[in-house]
Amino acid sequence: MKTYIVGGAVRDRLLGLPVADRDHVVVGATPDAMVALGYQPVGKDFPVFLHPKTHEEYALARTERKSGHGYKGFKVYAAPEVTLEEDLRRRDLTINAMAEDAAGALVDPYGGQRDLAAKIFRHVSEAFAEDPVRILRLARFAARFTDFVVAPETNALMRQMVDNGEIDALVPERVWQEIARGLMEAQPSRMFQVLRDCGALARLFPEIDRLFGVPQPPQHHPEIDAGVHVMLVVDWAARQGMSLPVRFAALTHDLGKGVTPPELWPRHHGHEARSVELVRALSERIRVPADCRDLAVAVARDHGNAHRALELRPGTVVELLERVDAFRRPERFEAFLQACECDFRGRPGYEDKPFPEPDYLRQALQAAQTIDAAEVARSVEPARIREAIFQARTRAVAASRSQGAHWEHFPHQADMGVRGIGPTLAAAFEQTALAMTAVVTDPSGVAANEAVDIRCEAPDDELLLVDWLNALILEMAARRMLFGRFEVRLDGHHLHATAWGEPVDLDKHRPAVEIKGATYTELRVRKNDAGQWLAQCVVDV
């Protein structure tokens, strides 16, 4: 009887990597002999034993013969006459088909050491084709050993297995097990690239496969291709050491783009809702655990809202917090924000760009959590409890949003400079409007009795500021109103705002001057040294 260390332990030692687990093969023994030596039998499908002291696994040398369809259709033969070379021959890759004897001598009958040096994944024998799980295992190894390549003959064999339908015999639980392990490796995108190269991705994950070749707007996605984007996103998640649920959400957040009608490309309006349905279907098909599925659904549905968080109304922010269950499950809300940031970063040139939206949403949650829901409930009728809590949270978020925001005047000859400063561009625009009202009267003395919607757009932020202020001036003149409260939403260079105010009352407001228009003089829209937005210009009075 001889024992050998085999498989991954030998491979990793030769690569200079830490060896976590050691598997052993025993040649020349029977099950009865192993039990007599104190080994504990644990194998279900073939003879495996636990060492009486180390509890490491020792398997009897065996051969396998295909007897049916799928990865369980094998007949196992384990007997004292099975040689080590025969046992190694049934293994998947040459780099996993090496052994060490008790003296540390290497046994390498199939060139595993040579392929390690050349960084090649190569199948040991044609028996590779008998087990479709080996396609997933090889793809997973590609995500771990990121500088290895698949031998052309091995890729051809895998493609043949796909074409023959062998891949379709995989049970859902095993597919998820291998994919989950691959997602937790160093570069998950390589797993999906291997699967795509042999055609397995289209059979196992058509929702992901059809993303490749689908264009996105280049102004937002320099990488253009939706499939490339998703791979960049999941690799970013891996580099940040994110959890499995975050990585799965990163992988599936944009599935809806794969079913956008080509005539609508490169825009993907409504892809979030389509993504939700596809995530649910994929999760059910491969038995994705609930924590991964639920986070992926939330990210697919609301990642766009997270990216626009700074421009959302306070009430819409509270609705988002409720929808992602942030109040009851703040730890999952944090995972949601992590996945959304991976989406933002997974684009060329976006790795170091400012992305304040997650911090703003964290701040919004903290503000909303200051509301004592029980106290609010006691103060209103039962039918109004939900709405009262929502409104209280909305007010708290609105108050937190304006923290640090303020307006200023600066002199400019006979006219007046107006400047707004805020944590977001929208907040700075709101403060500049307040500064303009303050040229005429005290904004705090203007009642918010009437709401006026204002929309405008311009080629850039500076021109948009001037258009916004002039639109307000026009409404003030046409309606003979003053405005003291503003809420601005920005979508790129499209502005949609609401201004609240009341008709001019000469006795109450005592208007000092009349504003004729906003000008391009001293026009600036930028971030200051403190990282806040500044928006200013001179108004003609």
Disulfide bonds with the S-S distance in Angstrom:
none
